[in-house]
């Protein structure tokens, strides 16, 4: 097995490096010197780790001692999200080079695909605690990164915490000059990232695994969290090879051709973590370790952001995989996904949508733009939401940025009842009359499909039996969650070729009543609730204007609920409805 991975630039990156996240000033300098003495040549750094100055001192001391040459080292650092603007990218890189006391970096990564508002705070927030997003995207930052490469500040550029949608968008960027050479992501036996690794390798992008031990010293760790280093099955494999569990975990990545950057400031462990080239895990042992995957994420972005003022911030979102936060919300979403409620082919209608009900003007525009960046292509709107103007502005901005093609989105609009002085005004026209008019819209090309919302099976039957019916409804959007499973209505609609879309999949927690279900599955309740619908072949439209929640809500395609879990969630049905006539 080679001791390096070859980048697309033909440069050789040592397959084992020393991670420096959470290595505190006062200790990291000695850690780096010990690592160089032990044979390490790959060092992973970042501006937000706030320790690059000491790392640089250690490197320079060892170079001056002739213990190592600069050209033998492979130094990596990262561009933080508050520096996405063109002028700030170079400034941030130069700051890192000054602290590390180097003339160039071997590899410079975009730390996180989402930009933040420029400023002194790592995670800028408004007076309500909402994260302030930047106007520049990772595509803008990438252009500036390419200039750093042309100017010789860096030898190669890459990405960190990118999902496959974001990578695809970067690779298809008009005028792309340099492809990313690597994607650095959290990866370990509880989060094996098989699909993402396979995708990256197919594109000639290497993968680097951070937190290979599950980051046991993370500030937000909970007593009930699983521990990789204490896993009895991994210990059993370690004993068989007369190695430590840490060495087995490192070797696991090496044999997948994935670079790995374990962190330690303890000299004996630093040495031990490098002694991984004198044994090999069997194919059976590799299969066993891969089977441990539970999509459990140690580096939970929401928890890490809560601690952003107290820790060396280095955790970032990865919209391709599942986060394990929001324990109480994620159950509802995954429950719906697994009920076969509407698994529609991506070419026809994405199963995952962003809903704009209760998304206030002033925030919905940023929410839609972020959702497009994350990978959403289905947006649910309505005239009564009173925010369609901002949604339109966001869509047009993204089309002009070439972030998405005009024909590449799915939109759902609804016209609804109005009221006068808080009293419902009942029209003499029925939904059958309205349907005839909407059929004319389809004939005139103003809409591509017609559907219904909040219809029961009697109303649907009446519509389907309408004399002269020209177009059948393609979808029925209804409230649906574990407390209102809608099994009979879903079965009826599917039997008539009508797709179901589930709104309020979380029980609409923004309202006074909010059902909360807690399921132990190593992921958040929100993701479980979304996944529940997906597995029922039901389209699901969770609403959020929170950037971290929007990203998390899209990370639901890399796990499955078991049949038993689906039965448990279905058994919670109590015909409890959030959206009653009171909401009209």
N, C-alpha and C positions, 0 to 999 in steps of 0.2 A: 504493500500500500504506500503510495506517494505521501511525502510529508508536506505537500503543498497542493493548492488548487490553481489551475491555470486560468487566468482571466481572458476575456476576449481580446485584450490588448497584447496577449502573450506573456504578460508579467506573471510571476509566480508568487502567490500569496500563501504564506505558511498556514497550514490547515489548523494549527492550534495557536491561539494568541492569548494574551492576557487582557481581560476586561478590567476597566478602571471605574465603571459606574459604582457608586457607593463606597469607593476607596477614599477615605477621608484624608484631607491635608494633614501632614504630620506622619502619615503611614504609607501613603502611596509612593513616595520617593524611594524608600527602602524596598518596597514591593517590586518596583520596576527594576531596580538594580539587582535584586535577587533573581528576578526572572531572566534578565540578560545573562547572568552567571549560569543559570540552569539550562540555557539554550534557547529561550524564547527569542523570536525576532519579529513577531507580529504584536503590535500594541494598539488596542482600541480605545479611542478617546472621544470626547465631545465637549463643546463649549459649555453646555449646561451641567457638566459634572463638576465644574468649578475647581478642578485640580490639575489643569493642563500645565500650569507653571511649574509645579513640582515634578510632573512627569518629564518635562523638558530638562529640568536640572539633572535628573537621574540619567537621562540619555546622554547629555553633554559630558557628565562626569565619566561615564563608561567609554565614550568616544575618546576623551582626553587620556584615559588610562590605556587606550588601545585594546580594550577588551572586545570592542566591536567597531565596525566601520559603518558610517551612515548608510552607504549603499547596500549593506546587508540587512538593514532594518526595513520593516514594512509598517508605516505609521498611518493610522486611520483616524479621521476626525469627522465631525458632522456639523452641518448648517442648521441652526435652530430656526423655529417657525416665525420668530419676530424679525427675521432678516431676509424675507423673501423678495423685497424690493431690490431692483437691480443695483443701485448704489450701495446697498447694505450688504449684499452677498460678498462682494470683494472685501468690504470693511471687516466682516465677520471672519473671513478666511485669514486675512492679515493679522487679526487679533490672535487667532489660534496659532498661526506660525510664529508670532512674536513670543507667545507664552511657551510654546514647545521649543523655541530657539532653533527653528529649522528654516531652511530655504524653500522647501517644498513638502507637500504631503504625498504619500504614495496613493492614497485614496481619500476622497472627500464625498460624504454622503448627505443627501437631504434627510434630516432626522425623522421627519414626519410629513406626510402629504398635505396636511392642512396648515395654511398660513395663519398667523395671528397678527393683530394690530402691532405695528412697530412701537417700541418703547423699552424702558428699562426692565419691566417685569417679564419673567419667563412666560407666565400665563396671565396676560392682561384681562382684567374683569371690570365690569361696570359696577355702579353702586348697589346693584341687586345681586351681584355675584355671577352674572352671566359672562361667559368667556367672549372676549371681543375678537372676532375673526378679521383677518386682513382682506384687502381687496385683490391682492396679487395671489396667483395660484402657483402650484408646484411647477406648472409649465413655464411660467415667467421666471421662476427661480432657476429652472434647468437651463434656460438660455444664458443666464448669468454664470452658471456653473461651467457651461461650455467655454465661456470666455476665460475663466480661470485656467482651464486646461490649455487653451491656446497660448495664454501668457506665461505658462510654465509654473504657476503656483501649485498645481496639482498634477499628478501623473495619470490619474484615472478618476472617474466620477461614478457614483452609484446612488442607491436609495435605501431607505430603512422604513420598515413598517408599512410597506405598500401592499395592497391587495392586487389580484390579477386584473381587475377592472382598471385600476389606476395605472398599472404597468402597461396595459394595452393602450390606454389613452396616451401615455407618454411615447410609446413606440410608434404610434400613428400621428404624432405631432407633426404638422407641416414644417418642413425645414429642419427636422431633427438632424443634428450633426454627429452626435456621439450617443450611442446606446449605453444604458447603465450596465456596469460590469458585475454588480452584485446587489442583492437585496438582503439586508440584515433584519432578522425577525426573531421573536421568541420561539424557541423550539426545544422540546424535551419529550420523554416518553408519554407524558400526560397531554401533550399538545404536539403531535407528530408532524403536522403540516404537510401531509403527503401530497395532497393535490396542488398546493402552492409551490412546493419544491419541484414537483414534476413539471409544472407550468414554467417556472423560471428556467430550469435546465433545458427545456425544449426551445427556449428563446436565447440560449447562450448566456444566461445570467446565473452566476454562481450564487449560493446561499450561505449566509453566515448565521449561526445560531447563537443568540444571546440567552442568558438565564438558563443554561443547560442543566443546572441543579434545581430549577424551580425557584430561584431567588429566595432562599430561606431567610435571609436577613432583611427582606423588604419591610418597611415601616408599617405597612397596612396589613401584615399577615394576621390571620385569625387562628385561634387554637384548633378549630375544626378543619382547617385546610389540610389537604394531603401533603405528605412529605416524601419526595423522591428519594432522598438520602436514607430514609428509614423504611423504604418499601421492602418487605420481606422477600419478594420474588427477585428483585434486583440484587439484594444482599446475597441470595442463594447463588446467583450467577457469579457474583464477585468472589465468593468463597471458592467456587469451582476453579477460578483462574488465579486464585491467590492474589487478588487485587481488591482495591477499595470500591465502594459503590460509585464514588466520584469518577474513578478511572473508567469504570464500565460505562457510565453516562457519557463521558467524553468520547470513548471508543465507538460508541453507538453512532455518533455523528460522523466520525472519520470514515466509517465503513459505508456511509450513505453519500460520501464525497461532499460533505457539508463542513465548511470551516466552523470552528467552535471557539468561543472566547470566555472560558471560565474566569471568574473573578476571585481573587484572594489577596490578602495582605500578610498572610502567615507564611514565612519562608518554607517550612516543611511541606505545606500543602501546595505551594507554588511549584516546588520541585516534583512532588508526587503527581500533580496534574499533568506534568509533561512526560511522565514515564508511561506512555500509552502506545508505544510503537513496537513493543516486544510481545504482544499477544493478539489474538484474533477471536472475535465472537463467532460462533457457528451460525449457519443459516437458520437453524432452529431457534437459537437464542435471539437472533435479530427479529424473527417473527414473533417470538414471545414478547419482547420489549415493545414492538410496534403495536401489539394487541392491547397494551396498557392505555392507549389513547382514550381520553375522556373529554377532549376539548376544554380542558381546564387551564385557565390562564393565570399565571402568577402575577404578571404585570398588568394589573387591572387599571385601565387608564383613568376611570372616574375616581377610584380611591387614591391613585397617585396624584391626581390634580388637587384633591382635598388636602394633601400633604405637601403641596408644591412649595409652600413658604418654609417648610421645615426640613426638606430633604434635598439632595442633589438631584434635580429633576432630570430624568432621562427616559421616562416611559412615554410611548406615543401610540396612537391608534393604528390598528391594522384591520381595515374593513373586510379582509378576506376570511378572518377566523373569528371565533366566538369569544366574547369576553364573559367573565364570570361574575360581574357585578349586578346590581339591581335585582337581588335575589327574589324580591317579592313581586316584581312586575313581569319577569321573564317567563314565568310559568304559563301565563295565559296565551302568549303568542305562540309558543312552541306547541301547545295543545291543539291549536287550530290547524297548524300545518300538517299534522299527522292524521287528520281526519279525512283526507282525500276530498277536501272541500272544493278545490278548483285548481288542480295542477295544469295550468295552461301552458302550451309550448311557448318558449321565449319569443319566437317569431310572431306569435299571435297576440299575446297579452301577458306581460310579466306578472308573476304570481305575487310580487312584492311591490307595494305602492306606497306613496306618501300621501296622506290625507291632510287637507288644509282646513277642516272644520276646527274652529276655536283657535286657529293660528292668527294672532292679532296683526293688523297692519303695522308696519314698522319693524316686524321681525320675520314675517313670512317670506320676504324677498331673499334674505340671507339663507333662510332654511331651504328654499327651493334650489338656490345655487349650490349650496353644500350637498344637497341630495343628488344633484346631477353629477357632481364631482365624485361622490361615493359610488355611484353606479345605478341609482334609481332612474327609471325611464317611464314610470306610470305615475301620473299625478291626478288626484281626485279633487275636483273643485265644485263650487256651486255659487249661483248668484247671491244666495242668502248668506254666504259666508262673508260677503262684503270685503273681499281681499283679492279678487281676481285681477285687478289692475296691477298690483305689486307682483303677483305671480307671473303675469305677462311680461313685465319688465325684466324679471329674473330670467325667464326663458329666452327672451330676445338677446339679453347680454351673453348668455351661454352659446347661443347660435352664432352671434357675431364673433365670439372668441374661438369658434370652431370646436368648442368642447363637445358639441352634440349637433347632429344634423337635424334639420327641420322635420324630416320624416321619420326620425328615429325615436320618437317619444310616443307614449300612449297617454291620452287625457280622458278623464271622465267628467263631464259637466252635467249638472242637474238643474232643472227649473222646479221651483217649489212654491207652495202656497204662501200668500202674503196676508198680513192682517191689518186691521185699521182700528186704532185705539184699543189695542189688546184684545180685540174680538175677531174671531175668524170670519173671513168673508167667503162664503161658499158660492162657487160659480155654478151656473146652470149647466155648463159644459162638463162632460165626464172625461175620465182618462181615455175612453175609447175615442172621443173627439180629438183629444190631444194627440193620441197615437197616429191618427190619420195625418195630422199636421207634421208630426215628426217624420213620418214616412216621406213626405214631400221634401223635407230637409235632406234626407238621404238621397233622394232622386236628384236634387240640385247640387249634390257634392259638398254641402256644408258640413255634414257629419259622415263618418265612415261606418258607424254601427249605432244601433238603437238598443236601449235596455230600460230596465225598471228598477225602482228602489222601494223597499218597504212594502212590497206586494205579498199578500198571502196566497195560498194555492187556489182559493176560490176566485180571487181577482185575476190570477194568471190564467186560470181555466177560461174565464170569461173573455179575456183578451185573445187567447188562442182560438176560441170558437167564434170570434168576431167575423161577420160576413164581409167578404172582400179583403181580408187581412193580406197585406202584401209582404211584410217583413215580420218575422218572429223576433221577440226580444232575445238578445244574446246573453244577457246577464241580469241578475236580480241582486241588488245590494241590500243586505240586511244586517241588523245587529247580531253578532255572534261571538260567543266566548264560552268558557267552561260552565258558567252559570246559566247560559242560554244556548244550548248546543244546536238547536234547530235541526235535529236529525231528520224528522219527517219532511220538513220543507226542502232541505238539501236533497234528500232522496227524490222527492217529487220533481224538483227543478232539473236535476241530472237526468232523470228519466225522460224529460222533454227537451234535452239538449240545451239547457239553460245553465250557464255558469253562475256560481255564487261568489259574491265579494263580501267579506266580513268587515264591517266597521265596528268601532269601539271594541277592538279585540282585547284591550286591557281592562275592559269594564269602565272605560272613560274616566280615568282617575282624576281628571281636572274638575269633575263635578263633585257634588257633595257626597254622593254614594260611590264607593270604590271597592269592589270585591278584591281581596288580596289572597292569593294562594301561594303557599311556599312549597316548593318541590326541591328535594335534594338531588341535583343532577350536575353539579359542577359548572353551571352556567346561570345566567340571570333569568328571573321569571319572565321578563319581557320577551326574551328570545324563545323561551319555551312556548309562550302563548302564540307567537308568530309562527313558530315551527308547527304547532298543532294544526293550524289552518292549512299550511302548505301540504302536510301529509294527508289532509282530507281532500286535496285537490281544490282548495278554496283560496281565492285571491284574498289578500289581507292588506289593510291600509292603516297601519299605525300612524298616529299624528305626533309630531314633535317639532319644536323650533329650537331645541337644544342640540348643539352641534355634536356632542359626544353621544347623545341618545340616537340621533339620526344615523350616525355611523354604526352604532351597535345594533340597531334594529335591522340593518341590512346583512349582518353577519350570522346568517341562519341557514346556510346551505352546506355546512360541513359536519352535520351531525343528524342523527335520527332518534326519535323516541321509540322505545320498544312497544310491542303490542300491549304489554301489561300496563305500561305508563299511559298509553292512549286510553285504555279501558278505565284506568283510575280517573283521568281527567274528564272523560265522558260521564262518569258516574257522579260528577259534581253538579250536574244539571239540576236546576231548581226553577226553571222558567222565570228567572229574575231578569228584568229588563231595565237597563239604564236609560235608554232613550224612549221615554213614554211621550204621550201627547203633551205633557207638561213642558217639554222642550220647544214646542212649536210657538 
